[in-house]
Amino acid sequence: MIIFGALVYLLTPSEDKIQHLAAGFGAFASSYYLSHNPRISISISFTISASKEIYDKYSGKGKPEIGDLLFSILGGILGYAIIVR
């Protein structure tokens, strides 16, 4: 049941999740443009994604969500798949 709920959650993203996906993609794309190194770029994308959620947690200005983090990371992976491969 939990797995089904997670699949439904991931397959019906909100506008916020789409923005996280785009941000992860953008972080990967811009860092790849500057570094031409996919390992550095994916690391930067993941670091920015995690940092945003940590900032949300400790600043009180946002609500940290694992779904946001997952969609941001997915954006970085998508960037790798489209730009590098």
Residue pairs with C-beta under 8 A, 6 or more apart in sequence:
9 67
10 67
10 70
13 21
13 71
16 68
17 67
17 68
17 71
18 71
20 49
20 68
20 69
20 71
20 72
20 75
21 71
21 72
21 74
21 75
21 78
22 75
23 48
23 49
23 52
23 72
23 75
24 45
24 48
24 49
24 71
24 72
24 73
24 74
24 75
24 76
24 77
24 78
24 79
25 75
25 76
25 78
25 79
26 75
26 79
27 44
27 45
27 48
27 49
27 72
27 75
27 76
27 79
28 41
28 42
28 44
28 45
28 75
28 76
28 79
28 80
28 83
29 79
29 83
31 40
31 41
31 44
31 45
32 38
32 41
32 79
32 83
32 84
35 41
38 80
38 84
41 76
41 79
41 80
42 76
42 77
42 80
45 72
45 73
45 75
45 76
45 79
46 73
46 76
48 72
49 69
49 72
49 73
49 75
49 76
50 69
52 68
52 72
53 64
53 65
53 68
53 69
54 64
55 61
55 62
56 62
56 63
56 64
57 64
